[in-house]
Amino acid sequence: MARVELTYLLERLRRSVNHLDRVGTFGSTPVSEGIVRGSIQEIRTTREANRAERSLISSGGKPGSARSAAAPINSALPTAPGREIELDFLRGLAILLVLDFHAPIHWMSFPLHLLGFPNFGWAGVDIFFILSGFLVGGLLMREWRTTRSIDHRRFLIRRGFKIWPQYYVFLAVMLLTGHRSLHDLTGNLLNVQNYTGGIPHTWSLAVEEHAYLGLTLALVVAARLRLRMRSLLLFFGAIALAVPLLRLYLALHGHEVANRTHTRVDGIALGVILAVVFHFAPAAFRRAQRARLVWFLLAAASLFFLRFQTDAPWSASLGWTAADLLGIALLMLLYRPASFGDLPIRPSAKSGASDARSRPYRLIAWIGVYSYGIYLWHVSVIAPSVALAARLPHALASTWLALAPIVGGIALGALFTAIVELPALRLRDRLFPRRSGPPIPTPAPSQTIHDHSRAEPAPLGLKA
């Protein structure tokens, strides 16, 4: 049996080498240096397990026990996704920027005001766009990398379970409390509020919904055309370049550009580009992260532009680009992934070293966990907070206005996340579990090469 497994692994390696001319093809067998190294690792692991098993049998042990104790095959490849504190910290920074921007008193950004900065808390939305493209695009890239296919229906259903329950509960509360009429919510109900009007701050949710649909469609088309990853990068790069140019042109000619999908989706496209590089060229992503001076300079240049930004249409348009670049710089500087594709997992990811972070860092990361709910609900506490402040003594009113909208928004968002979103996610994982699997499927001991070849996964995106 060990001979059959070793023969199988050697055959898989031979196929990989023979298909190196198709490296990175989207929709055909993905072959890369990391996958070839994965095959070699499988061979070495199998050999070690066989030696240990023969030794155990000769000493009276049971066959198969050594194999179960051996290191897991492909253990160096990405593991099941989980929360990473750096990403939650970035979410926390982004939502705090938004909270401060909408608050009656902008006390969190007061040190920046002393330096002459305007309130650019709106840039938190652009940081969210970068993170959304990187994370949601990464989900699709990881699925392709681990299963050689993308179930776009399952992906959209799973995203719906994440976004829609709390979103439509929010709309129902707005309707039932009389804050909005059904007519007012028509755009929100159809997720086109950034074009038709609706609850103002939800425009960015519509942009993300449109981006999810467009991203899924792009990958399905890429699969049918069997495009290379390079072509996909060029496609998203073209979007990331064309959208700011279109936005600048429209802004200079007096058109609305602040919240339209076709003028604000460039941040999500940039995030998707980072996701493609992260999952299919992990060594290049790590090298890029090591160029910390470059990212510091990019962040400094973005902040410099935001410091001297004017109200001119061209300046506002370029300001969103500067905010996107700031989001990229923060991601590259602060994010330390648990693994880089087939490169080893960092020790802190396995030892719980996040507990060594400072309390303020962990607090911001905790806020980031609930960032979606906070973003959705935080505006609901502003008007009541202002109304109550009018009845308080003057000495207390300013303190109340500084703290109540921030603390209340966080508390309300965390509450509805706990009672609406988290149960919906548990239901989602029961009904539509995440697809997973090793990049190079491992046969069971009873399978032959011929049996396994019949079970090869379907081409990318062509599931019925």
C-alpha positions as CSV (number, residue, x, y, z in Angstrom):
1,M,0.0,0.0,0.0
2,A,2.8,2.4,0.8
3,R,4.3,1.6,-2.6
4,V,1.0,2.6,-4.3
5,E,0.9,5.9,-2.3
6,L,4.4,6.8,-3.2
7,T,3.8,5.9,-6.8
8,Y,0.8,8.2,-6.8
9,L,2.7,11.1,-5.3
10,L,5.5,10.7,-7.8
11,E,2.9,10.7,-10.6
12,R,1.3,13.8,-9.2
13,L,4.7,15.5,-9.1
14,R,5.5,14.4,-12.7
15,R,2.1,15.9,-13.8
16,S,3.0,19.2,-12.0
17,V,6.3,19.5,-13.7
18,N,4.8,18.7,-17.1
19,H,2.3,21.5,-16.7
20,L,4.6,24.2,-15.5
21,D,4.0,26.0,-18.8
22,R,0.5,26.6,-17.4
23,V,1.5,28.2,-14.2
24,G,-1.2,30.4,-12.7
25,T,-3.9,29.6,-15.3
26,F,-7.3,30.4,-13.9
27,G,-9.6,27.6,-14.6
28,S,-7.1,24.8,-15.2
29,T,-4.8,22.9,-12.8
30,P,-2.9,25.5,-10.8
31,V,0.8,24.6,-10.7
32,S,3.3,26.8,-8.8
33,E,6.6,26.4,-7.1
34,G,4.8,26.1,-3.8
35,I,2.6,23.2,-5.0
36,V,5.6,21.4,-6.4
37,R,7.3,21.8,-3.0
38,G,4.1,20.5,-1.4
39,S,4.3,17.3,-3.5
40,I,7.9,16.8,-2.4
41,Q,6.9,17.4,1.2
42,E,4.2,14.7,0.8
43,I,6.7,12.2,-0.5
44,R,9.1,12.9,2.4
45,T,6.3,12.7,4.9
46,T,5.0,9.4,3.4
47,R,8.5,8.0,3.5
48,E,9.0,8.9,7.1
49,A,5.6,7.5,8.1
50,N,6.4,4.2,6.3
51,R,9.8,3.9,8.0
52,A,8.2,4.6,11.4
53,E,5.4,2.1,10.7
54,R,7.8,-0.7,9.7
55,S,9.8,0.0,12.8
56,L,6.7,-0.1,15.0
57,I,5.5,-3.4,13.4
58,S,8.8,-5.0,13.9
59,S,8.6,-4.1,17.6
60,G,5.0,-5.5,17.9
61,G,3.0,-2.3,17.4
62,K,-0.2,-2.0,15.3
63,P,0.0,-1.0,11.7
64,G,-1.3,2.5,10.9
65,S,-0.6,4.0,14.3
66,A,2.7,5.5,13.2
67,R,1.0,7.1,10.2
68,S,-1.6,8.8,12.4
69,A,1.2,10.2,14.6
70,A,3.2,11.5,11.7
71,A,3.1,15.2,10.7
72,P,0.0,16.1,8.7
73,I,0.5,16.2,5.0
74,N,0.7,19.7,3.5
75,S,0.9,21.1,7.0
76,A,2.9,24.0,5.6
77,L,0.0,25.1,3.4
78,P,-2.7,27.6,4.6
79,T,-4.9,26.4,7.4
80,A,-8.6,27.0,7.9
81,P,-9.1,30.8,8.1
82,G,-9.6,32.3,11.5
83,R,-9.6,35.7,13.1
84,E,-6.3,37.5,13.0
85,I,-5.8,40.3,15.5
86,E,-3.9,42.6,13.1
87,L,-6.9,42.6,10.7
88,D,-9.3,43.2,13.5
89,F,-7.0,46.1,14.7
90,L,-7.2,47.6,11.2
91,R,-11.0,47.3,11.2
92,G,-11.0,48.9,14.6
93,L,-9.0,51.9,13.4
94,A,-11.3,52.3,10.4
95,I,-14.5,52.2,12.4
96,L,-13.1,54.6,15.0
97,L,-12.3,57.1,12.2
98,V,-15.9,56.8,11.1
99,L,-17.3,57.2,14.6
100,D,-15.2,60.3,15.2
101,F,-16.2,61.8,11.8
102,H,-19.9,61.5,12.6
103,A,-19.7,62.4,16.3
104,P,-20.8,65.9,17.5
105,I,-17.4,66.4,19.1
106,H,-14.3,65.1,17.2
107,W,-12.2,64.5,20.3
108,M,-10.4,61.4,19.0
109,S,-8.8,63.4,16.1
110,F,-8.1,66.4,18.3
111,P,-4.3,65.9,18.2
112,L,-4.5,66.0,14.4
113,H,-6.6,69.1,14.5
114,L,-3.7,70.8,16.4
115,L,-1.5,70.0,13.5
116,G,-3.9,71.6,11.1
117,F,-5.5,68.5,9.7
118,P,-9.2,68.6,8.7
119,N,-11.5,65.9,9.9
120,F,-10.7,63.0,7.5
121,G,-12.6,60.3,9.4
122,W,-14.4,59.6,6.1
123,A,-11.1,57.8,5.1
124,G,-12.2,55.0,7.4
125,V,-14.6,53.9,4.7
126,D,-11.8,53.7,2.1
127,I,-9.7,51.6,4.6
128,F,-12.7,49.3,4.8
129,F,-12.8,49.1,1.0
130,I,-9.2,48.0,0.9
131,L,-9.8,45.4,3.7
132,S,-12.9,44.2,2.0
133,G,-11.2,43.6,-1.3
134,F,-8.3,41.9,0.4
135,L,-10.4,39.6,2.6
136,V,-13.4,38.8,0.4
137,G,-11.2,38.4,-2.6
138,G,-8.9,36.3,-0.5
139,L,-11.8,34.0,0.4
140,L,-12.3,33.3,-3.3
141,M,-8.6,32.9,-4.0
142,R,-8.2,30.6,-1.0
143,E,-11.1,28.4,-2.2
144,W,-9.6,28.2,-5.7
145,R,-6.2,27.4,-4.2
146,T,-7.5,24.6,-1.9
147,T,-10.3,23.1,-4.0
148,R,-9.3,24.0,-7.6
149,S,-12.8,25.4,-8.1
150,I,-15.1,28.2,-7.0
151,D,-18.7,27.6,-6.0
152,H,-19.9,31.1,-6.7
153,R,-23.5,30.3,-5.6
154,R,-22.2,29.1,-2.2
155,F,-20.0,32.1,-1.9
156,L,-22.8,34.6,-2.5
157,I,-25.1,32.7,-0.1
158,R,-22.5,32.8,2.6
159,R,-21.9,36.5,2.1
160,G,-25.6,37.0,2.3
161,F,-25.8,35.3,5.7
162,K,-23.0,37.6,6.8
163,I,-24.4,40.9,5.6
164,W,-28.2,40.7,5.1
165,P,-29.6,39.6,8.5
166,Q,-28.3,42.5,10.5
167,Y,-28.8,44.9,7.6
168,Y,-32.5,44.1,7.1
169,V,-33.1,44.1,10.9
170,F,-31.7,47.6,10.9
171,L,-34.0,48.6,8.0
172,A,-37.0,47.0,9.8
173,V,-36.2,49.0,13.0
174,M,-35.9,52.2,11.0
175,L,-39.3,51.5,9.4
176,L,-41.1,50.3,12.6
177,T,-39.9,53.3,14.6
178,G,-41.1,55.8,12.0
179,H,-37.6,57.1,11.2
180,R,-38.1,56.1,7.5
181,S,-41.1,55.3,5.4
182,L,-41.2,52.2,3.1
183,H,-40.8,54.6,0.1
184,D,-37.7,56.1,1.7
185,L,-36.2,52.6,2.0
186,T,-36.8,51.4,-1.5
187,G,-33.2,51.9,-2.6
188,N,-31.9,50.3,0.6
189,L,-34.2,47.2,0.2
190,L,-32.7,46.7,-3.4
191,N,-29.2,47.6,-2.4
192,V,-29.0,50.5,-4.8
193,Q,-29.3,53.3,-2.2
194,N,-26.0,54.9,-3.5
195,Y,-27.9,55.8,-6.7
196,T,-31.5,56.2,-5.7
197,G,-31.1,57.6,-2.2
198,G,-31.8,56.1,1.2
199,I,-30.2,56.0,4.6
200,P,-27.1,58.1,3.9
201,H,-24.3,56.2,5.6
202,T,-25.3,52.9,4.0
203,W,-24.1,53.9,0.5
204,S,-20.8,52.1,1.1
205,L,-22.6,48.8,1.8
206,A,-24.2,49.1,-1.6
207,V,-20.8,49.6,-3.2
208,E,-19.5,46.5,-1.5
209,E,-22.5,44.4,-2.5
210,H,-22.1,45.5,-6.2
211,A,-18.4,44.7,-5.9
212,Y,-19.1,41.2,-4.6
213,L,-21.4,40.5,-7.5
214,G,-18.9,42.0,-10.0
215,L,-16.0,40.0,-8.5
216,T,-17.8,36.8,-8.7
217,L,-18.9,37.4,-12.3
218,A,-15.3,38.3,-13.2
219,L,-14.0,35.0,-11.7
220,V,-16.6,32.9,-13.5
221,V,-15.8,34.6,-16.8
222,A,-12.0,34.1,-16.0
223,A,-12.7,30.4,-15.4
224,R,-14.6,29.9,-18.6
225,L,-11.9,31.7,-20.6
226,R,-9.2,29.9,-18.6
227,L,-7.4,33.2,-18.1
228,R,-4.0,33.4,-16.4
229,M,-3.6,35.0,-13.0
230,R,-1.6,37.7,-14.8
231,S,-4.6,38.6,-16.9
232,L,-6.7,38.8,-13.8
233,L,-4.2,41.1,-12.2
234,L,-4.2,43.3,-15.3
235,F,-8.0,43.4,-15.2
236,F,-8.3,44.5,-11.6
237,G,-5.3,46.8,-12.2
238,A,-7.1,48.5,-15.1
239,I,-10.2,49.0,-12.8
240,A,-8.0,50.5,-10.1
241,L,-6.5,52.9,-12.6
242,A,-9.6,53.7,-14.7
243,V,-12.0,54.5,-11.8
244,P,-10.0,57.4,-10.3
245,L,-9.5,58.9,-13.7
246,L,-13.2,58.6,-14.4
247,R,-14.0,60.0,-11.0
248,L,-11.7,63.0,-11.6
249,Y,-13.2,63.6,-15.0
250,L,-16.8,63.5,-13.7
251,A,-15.9,65.6,-10.6
252,L,-14.4,68.3,-12.8
253,H,-17.6,68.4,-14.9
254,G,-20.0,68.7,-11.9
255,H,-21.2,65.1,-11.6
256,E,-21.9,63.3,-8.3
257,V,-19.0,61.0,-7.5
258,A,-18.9,60.7,-3.8
259,N,-20.9,57.5,-3.4
260,R,-21.4,55.9,-6.8
261,T,-20.1,52.4,-7.3
262,H,-18.5,53.2,-10.6
263,T,-16.6,56.1,-9.0
264,R,-15.6,54.4,-5.6
265,V,-15.0,50.7,-6.4
266,D,-11.2,51.3,-7.0
267,G,-10.4,50.7,-3.3
268,I,-12.0,47.3,-3.4
269,A,-10.1,46.5,-6.7
270,L,-6.8,47.4,-5.0
271,G,-7.6,45.1,-2.2
272,V,-8.4,42.2,-4.6
273,I,-5.0,42.8,-6.3
274,L,-3.3,42.4,-2.9
275,A,-5.3,39.2,-2.3
276,V,-4.2,37.7,-5.6
277,V,-0.6,38.4,-4.9
278,F,-0.9,37.1,-1.3
279,H,-2.4,33.8,-2.3
280,F,-0.6,33.1,-5.6
281,A,2.8,34.9,-5.1
282,P,3.2,34.8,-1.3
283,A,7.0,35.2,-1.5
284,A,6.6,38.4,-3.5
285,F,4.0,39.6,-0.9
286,R,6.4,39.0,1.9
287,R,9.2,40.8,0.1
288,A,6.9,43.7,-0.5
289,Q,6.0,43.9,3.2
290,R,9.7,43.9,4.1
291,A,10.1,47.2,2.2
292,R,8.7,49.0,5.3
293,L,10.3,52.4,4.4
294,V,8.3,52.4,1.1
295,W,5.0,51.9,3.0
296,F,6.0,54.5,5.6
297,L,6.7,57.0,2.9
298,L,3.4,56.1,1.1
299,A,1.4,56.6,4.4
300,A,3.3,59.9,5.0
301,A,2.5,61.1,1.4
302,S,-1.1,60.2,1.8
303,L,-1.4,62.1,5.1
304,F,0.4,65.1,3.6
305,F,-2.1,65.3,0.8
306,L,-5.0,65.0,3.3
307,R,-3.5,67.7,5.5
308,F,-3.5,70.2,2.6
309,Q,-6.6,69.0,0.8
310,T,-9.0,71.6,-0.4
311,D,-12.7,71.7,-1.2
312,A,-12.0,71.8,-5.0
313,P,-13.6,68.9,-6.9
314,W,-10.2,67.6,-8.1
315,S,-8.8,67.7,-4.6
316,A,-11.8,65.7,-3.2
317,S,-11.4,63.1,-6.0
318,L,-7.7,62.7,-5.3
319,G,-8.4,62.6,-1.6
320,W,-10.2,59.3,-1.9
321,T,-7.2,57.9,-3.8
322,A,-4.9,59.1,-1.1
323,A,-7.2,57.4,1.5
324,D,-7.0,54.1,-0.5
325,L,-3.2,54.3,-0.6
326,L,-3.2,55.0,3.2
327,G,-5.2,51.8,3.6
328,I,-2.8,49.8,1.6
329,A,0.2,51.2,3.5
330,L,-1.4,50.4,6.9
331,L,-2.2,46.9,5.7
332,M,1.3,46.2,4.5
333,L,2.8,47.7,7.7
334,L,0.6,46.2,10.4
335,Y,-0.6,42.9,9.0
336,R,1.6,39.9,9.8
337,P,-0.2,36.9,8.3
338,A,-0.2,33.5,10.0
339,S,1.2,32.0,6.8
340,F,2.4,33.1,3.3
341,G,0.9,30.5,1.0
342,D,3.2,27.5,1.3
343,L,5.7,29.3,3.6
344,P,5.9,28.4,7.3
345,I,3.3,29.6,9.8
346,R,4.7,32.2,12.2
347,P,5.0,30.9,15.8
348,S,2.8,33.6,17.3
349,A,-0.2,32.3,15.3
350,K,0.1,29.0,17.1
351,S,1.1,30.2,20.6
352,G,-1.5,32.8,21.2
353,A,1.1,35.6,21.3
354,S,-1.7,38.1,20.6
355,D,-2.2,38.2,24.4
356,A,1.1,40.0,24.6
357,R,-0.4,43.0,22.7
358,S,-1.0,46.1,24.7
359,R,-4.5,46.6,26.2
360,P,-5.3,49.6,23.9
361,Y,-4.3,47.5,20.9
362,R,-6.5,44.6,22.0
363,L,-9.4,47.0,22.7
364,I,-9.2,48.5,19.2
365,A,-9.1,44.9,17.8
366,W,-12.1,43.9,19.9
367,I,-14.0,46.9,18.5
368,G,-12.9,45.8,15.0
369,V,-14.6,42.4,15.5
370,Y,-17.9,44.2,15.7
371,S,-17.1,46.9,13.1
372,Y,-19.9,46.0,10.7
373,G,-22.6,46.2,13.3
374,I,-21.1,49.4,14.7
375,Y,-21.0,51.0,11.3
376,L,-24.6,50.0,10.7
377,W,-26.1,51.2,14.0
378,H,-23.9,54.0,15.3
379,V,-25.8,56.8,13.6
380,S,-28.9,55.7,15.6
381,V,-27.6,57.0,18.9
382,I,-26.4,60.4,17.7
383,A,-29.7,62.3,17.6
384,P,-30.9,60.8,21.0
385,S,-27.5,61.7,22.5
386,V,-27.8,65.3,21.3
387,A,-31.4,65.6,22.5
388,L,-30.4,64.4,26.0
389,A,-27.4,66.7,26.1
390,A,-29.8,69.7,25.8
391,R,-31.3,68.8,29.1
392,L,-28.1,68.3,31.0
393,P,-26.1,70.9,32.9
394,H,-23.6,72.7,30.6
395,A,-20.7,71.2,32.5
396,L,-21.9,67.7,31.8
397,A,-23.3,68.3,28.3
398,S,-20.0,68.5,26.5
399,T,-18.6,65.4,28.2
400,W,-21.8,63.5,27.4
401,L,-21.7,64.6,23.7
402,A,-18.1,63.5,23.5
403,L,-18.6,60.0,24.9
404,A,-22.2,59.0,24.4
405,P,-22.3,58.7,20.6
406,I,-19.0,56.8,20.5
407,V,-19.7,54.4,23.5
408,G,-23.4,54.0,22.5
409,G,-22.6,53.3,18.9
410,I,-20.1,50.6,19.9
411,A,-22.4,49.1,22.4
412,L,-25.4,49.0,20.1
413,G,-23.4,47.5,17.2
414,A,-21.9,44.8,19.5
415,L,-25.3,44.0,20.8
416,F,-27.0,43.5,17.5
417,T,-23.9,41.6,16.2
418,A,-24.3,39.2,19.1
419,I,-28.1,38.7,18.8
420,V,-28.5,38.8,15.0
421,E,-25.2,38.3,13.1
422,L,-23.5,35.6,15.1
423,P,-26.6,33.3,15.2
424,A,-27.0,33.8,11.4
425,L,-23.3,32.9,10.9
426,R,-23.7,29.7,13.0
427,L,-26.8,28.8,10.9
428,R,-24.8,29.5,7.7
429,D,-22.0,27.2,8.7
430,R,-24.4,24.4,9.4
431,L,-26.3,24.8,6.1
432,F,-23.5,26.0,3.8
433,P,-20.2,25.0,5.4
434,R,-17.0,26.5,4.0
435,R,-15.5,24.4,1.2
436,S,-12.0,23.2,2.0
437,G,-9.5,20.7,0.9
438,P,-5.8,20.2,0.2
439,P,-4.4,21.8,-3.0
440,I,-3.2,18.3,-4.1
441,P,-5.8,15.7,-3.0
442,T,-4.4,12.8,-1.0
443,P,-5.8,9.4,-1.8
444,A,-7.1,7.1,0.8
445,P,-4.9,3.9,1.4
446,S,-7.5,1.8,-0.5
447,Q,-7.6,4.1,-3.6
448,T,-5.5,3.6,-6.7
449,I,-4.3,6.3,-9.0
450,H,-7.0,5.5,-11.5
451,D,-9.7,5.8,-8.8
452,H,-8.5,9.2,-7.7
453,S,-8.2,10.6,-11.2
454,R,-11.9,9.9,-11.7
455,A,-12.6,12.1,-8.6
456,E,-10.6,15.1,-9.9
457,P,-12.4,18.4,-9.1
458,A,-14.5,20.1,-11.7
459,P,-12.9,23.1,-13.6
460,L,-13.1,26.4,-11.9
461,G,-16.5,28.1,-11.9
462,L,-18.2,25.5,-14.1
463,K,-20.2,23.9,-11.3
464,A,-23.8,23.2,-12.3
